[in-house]
Amino acid sequence: MNTVDTWLMRPAPATRLATLRILCAAYATIFLVARLPSFWRGTTLPSSRLDGVGVLWFLESRPSPGLMQVLIVIVVLLGCMVTIGLRHRWTGPLFAIGFLIVSTYRLSFGHVIHTEHLIAIYLLIIGISPTHGGGAGSHLCSGGLGQVASWRNGLVVR
């Protein structure tokens, strides 16, 4: 067990975690934009096809298409903000939760693709984890990240 602990708790610089955040957020944002027509069509499907799953298990009828379309646009904008490192402490968790809701909504109509689950898990983990040793800003765009290594950064990356 000591070997696993040593590997898992090995220090990593804050820039490594920031880079992982940027790559995951960029991938998820591109994923949403590339599949935007599918997400958009899903907002107008009939309620009879809806079977709420996951975090939307309680849905019995679909919300208004306009509401879901606005949510999709907001989630894409949040993804862009996370990708450039803008206010990550707020935008990271909001993007992760928004992505989870939007992708789960699409899955509630019988379109099962497990890739979305994996992306949502990554976004949730890196979205809520603080960067340790980063200084003010804690993202690459602010220039606030240093090379200070912390085991907390390494734990999130691994």
C-alpha positions in Angstrom: 0.0 0.0 0.0 2.9 2.4 0.6 3.9 2.3 -3.1 0.3 3.3 -4.1 0.3 6.1 -1.5 3.7 7.3 -2.8 2.5 7.3 -6.4 -0.9 8.9 -5.6 0.4 11.6 -3.3 3.4 12.5 -5.3 3.6 16.3 -5.6 2.8 18.0 -8.9 3.1 21.6 -10.0 0.0 23.8 -10.2 0.6 24.3 -13.9 0.0 20.6 -14.5 -3.4 20.8 -13.0 -4.2 24.0 -14.8 -3.2 22.4 -18.1 -5.4 19.4 -17.4 -8.3 21.7 -16.7 -7.8 23.6 -19.9 -7.6 20.4 -22.0 -10.6 18.8 -20.4 -12.7 22.0 -20.6 -11.7 22.6 -24.3 -12.6 19.0 -25.1 -16.0 19.2 -23.4 -16.8 22.5 -25.0 -15.8 21.3 -28.5 -17.9 18.1 -27.8 -20.9 20.3 -27.0 -20.5 22.6 -30.0 -19.8 19.6 -32.4 -23.0 17.9 -31.2 -25.0 21.1 -30.8 -27.6 20.1 -33.4 -28.3 16.9 -31.5 -28.6 18.7 -28.2 -30.8 21.3 -29.8 -33.2 18.8 -31.3 -33.4 17.0 -28.0 -35.1 20.1 -26.5 -38.1 19.7 -28.7 -38.6 15.9 -28.5 -42.1 14.9 -27.2 -42.5 14.3 -23.5 -43.7 10.8 -24.2 -40.1 9.8 -25.1 -38.7 11.2 -21.9 -37.5 8.8 -19.2 -35.5 10.9 -16.7 -32.2 9.2 -15.8 -29.3 10.1 -13.5 -29.5 13.5 -11.9 -32.7 14.1 -13.8 -34.5 11.0 -12.6 -37.4 13.1 -11.3 -38.4 14.5 -14.7 -41.8 13.4 -15.8 -42.3 15.9 -18.7 -39.8 18.0 -20.6 -39.0 21.5 -19.6 -39.8 24.2 -22.1 -37.5 24.0 -25.2 -36.5 27.7 -24.7 -35.3 27.0 -21.2 -33.1 24.1 -22.2 -31.7 26.0 -25.3 -30.7 28.9 -23.0 -29.1 26.4 -20.6 -27.1 24.8 -23.5 -25.8 28.2 -24.6 -24.9 29.2 -21.1 -23.0 25.9 -20.6 -21.1 26.4 -23.9 -20.2 29.9 -22.7 -19.1 28.6 -19.3 -16.9 26.0 -21.1 -15.2 28.8 -23.0 -14.6 30.7 -19.8 -13.1 27.6 -18.1 -10.9 26.9 -21.1 -9.3 30.3 -20.9 -9.1 30.2 -17.1 -11.5 32.9 -16.3 -12.7 32.8 -12.7 -12.2 29.1 -12.5 -13.3 28.8 -8.9 -16.8 29.7 -10.0 -16.9 28.8 -13.7 -15.3 25.3 -13.2 -18.0 23.9 -10.9 -20.8 25.6 -12.8 -19.6 24.2 -16.1 -19.2 20.7 -14.7 -22.8 20.8 -13.2 -24.2 22.4 -16.4 -22.5 19.8 -18.6 -23.8 17.0 -16.4 -27.4 18.4 -16.6 -27.3 19.1 -20.4 -25.8 15.7 -21.2 -28.1 13.8 -18.9 -31.1 15.6 -20.4 -30.1 14.3 -23.8 -29.6 10.8 -22.4 -33.1 10.9 -20.9 -34.5 10.5 -24.4 -32.8 7.1 -24.9 -29.6 8.3 -26.5 -27.0 6.4 -24.5 -23.3 7.4 -25.0 -21.0 6.7 -22.1 -18.5 9.2 -23.3 -20.6 12.0 -21.8 -20.5 10.3 -18.4 -16.7 10.1 -18.5 -16.4 13.8 -19.5 -18.8 14.8 -16.7 -16.9 12.9 -14.1 -13.6 14.5 -15.2 -15.1 18.0 -15.2 -16.6 17.5 -11.7 -13.3 16.3 -10.2 -11.1 19.0 -11.7 -13.9 21.7 -11.5 -14.2 21.5 -7.7 -10.6 20.9 -6.9 -8.6 24.0 -5.8 -5.1 24.6 -7.2 -2.5 24.5 -4.5 0.6 26.6 -4.7 -0.8 28.7 -7.6 -0.9 32.1 -5.9 -3.3 34.8 -6.9 -5.5 33.9 -9.9 -4.8 30.2 -9.9 -5.0 29.9 -13.7 -2.6 30.2 -16.6 -4.1 33.3 -18.1 -3.4 35.4 -15.0 0.2 34.4 -14.8 -0.5 33.5 -11.2 0.6 29.8 -11.4 3.9 28.9 -10.2 5.9 25.7 -10.3 5.2 25.1 -6.6 4.5 21.4 -6.2 1.8 20.1 -3.9 0.5 16.6 -3.3 -3.0 17.9 -3.7 -2.3 18.9 -7.3 -0.8 15.5 -7.9 -3.8 13.6 -6.4 -6.2 15.4 -8.8 -4.1 14.8 -11.8 -3.6 11.1 -11.1 
